[in-house]
Amino acid sequence: MDIEKMTLRVRNALNDAFSEAVKNHNQQVDTIHLTYALVNQEDGLIPNILEKMGVSVDALKNTLNSKINNMPKVYGEGANSQGVTATRGINDILVKSENIMQDFKDQYISVEHVFLAIIENESNTDIGKLFKTYSITKSEFLNVLHQIRGNQRVDSNDPEGTYDSLAKYGTNLVDLAKKHKLDPVI
């Protein structure tokens, strides 16, 4: 897996997942750490998509956090950051993400590829059950992703900042007029 093929946000999520595992004295970085890191990205694409899907992101964060807190902990010499390794699940997610990237005809692995890989890979695990609880499905995720992303391609290492730019930085005057929130112009 070539890290140069990953966007900055994916690299940050992997670093955050590793940090979360170290902070919680977990011996391995697992898919739950990566999911937590993706959901916690400030101004990130994944929380934005989940909100548009009607998911309570704060509740999901709290649930993921409590599951991480309940994971086995290691103290002593094996607890340092050099003793923390990635699980096979993380490796599977990254390989699947690369396949999804190619299916999307993108040049970089982005957070949406990673999250889709988690949704597809984790259907029979605790994360899959958690996603069912919060009604996070592949089809709904893809639907909202298409609304936000449109037909843009991931051809730079920081594409997430360009998605839905008009909604982030513009003002929908038609919507404001419909809600009678515009002052009349003379």
N, C-alpha and C positions, 0 to 999 in steps of 0.2 A: 504494500500500500504506500503510494507516494504522497507524502504530506503536502507537497507542492500542488497537488491536484485538489486540495481542500480550501474552501473559503476561510477567511479570517474568523468568521463566527463559528465555524465547525472546529477549527483549531482551539478557539477560546472555550468552546463547550467541552472538548476533550480535556483541556487543562483544568477546567472547573470541576469536571467529574473526578479527575484524579485528586484534586485538592479536597473535594468533599469526602472521598474515601479516606484520605490521610487524616482529615479533621475528625472523622468518626471512628478512627482506629480500625477500619476495615482492611483486611489483608488483600482484597481484590477489588478492582474497579469493575463494576457490573453494569448491565444495561439500565438498571434503576438509577444509578448515579448519572449516567449520560442523559436519561430522560429528564431528571431533575434539573440538570444544567441547562438543557434546551428550554425547558419551561420557565426557568428563572432568568433568561437573558433579557436584560433591560432593553426596551424598545425593539425586541426581537420579533422575527417573523412568526415563530411558533406560538408565543402567547397571543399575538394578534389574530392568527387563524383560529386558535381555540376560543377566543372571545367571540369571534364572528360565528362560530359554531354553537354558541350558547353555553359553553363550558365555563364554570366558575374556576378561573385560573388560580385564585387564592386557595380555594378548597383543594384543588388538585395538588398544589405545592405543599400544603399541609399534610395531605395523605402520603405523598411521596417522601416527605421529610420524616414522617413517623415510621414508614417502612424502612428507611435507611437507618434510623435510630434503633430499630429492632434487629438489625443484622448482627451477626457475630462480630465481636471486637477482639483485637489482639493488642496486648500490652507487653512492654519489655523490649528486648533487642529486635524482635521481628516486627515491631510497630513503626520503625522509621520509614521514611518515604521510599528508600531503596527496596524495601521488602514488599511494596505494593505492586501487584501485577494486574494485567488486564485478563478478564475471563474469555473463554472461547466465545461467549455470547457477544461481547464487544467486537471481537474480530469478525464474527459472522455479520453483524450489523454493518460494519465498514465495507465488507466485500459486497453485501447486498446494496449498500448505498451507491457504490461505484456502478453496479449494474443498472440501478434506477437512473443514475446520472446519464448513462449511455442511452437508455430508453427515452429520456427527455431530450436527447441530443445536446446536452450541455457539456461544457469543457471543464467545470469544477464541481466537486461534491459540495453541495450546499445543505443548510439545515433542514430544508424540506425533504431532501433525499434521505437524510439520516432518520428523520422522524417517520417517514413512510416505511423505511426498512424496519424500524422498531415496531410499527403497527403490524406489518406483515410477518415478522419473525416471532413476535411474542404473543401470538394468539392463544396459546395454551399455558401461559405462565401467569405469575402474579400481576405483571404489567398488563397482560391481555385482559385479565379479569377486571383490573382497575379501569382500563379503557372502556370495557363494557358498562361498568358502573357509571362512568361519565359520558356515555354515548359517543365515544370517539371511534369513528369508523373510517375505513380507508376511502370509501366513496364520498362521504361528507367532507373529509379532509381535502380530497382532490377537487371537489366542487368549489370550496372556498379558496383553495390555492389558485385555481384557475381564475376566479374573480379578481384576486389580488395581483397575481403575476401576469395574467393575460398571456400573450404569446412571446414574452421576453425570454431570452436564453441566458443561462449563467455562463458568461464569457469573460468574467473578471473575478478577482478573488474577494470582492466586496459587493456582490449584487443585491444583497438583502436591503441595503439602504435605498435602492432605486425603486423597489416595488411600492405600488400604491402611493407614489409621490404626490399626485394631485390631491388625494384625500388628506395627506399629512400636512402639506404646505399651502393648499389653496382653500378658498371659501366657496361653498356651493350656494350661489346667490339664488338660484331657482328654488332650492329647498327652503332657504330662509324666507323667500317671498311667499311660498305656500303656507308656511307657519306664521305668517304675518309678523315677522320679526325684523323687517326692513323698514326704515323710515321712508316716507314718501319723498320722492324727488320732484322738485318744482322746476 
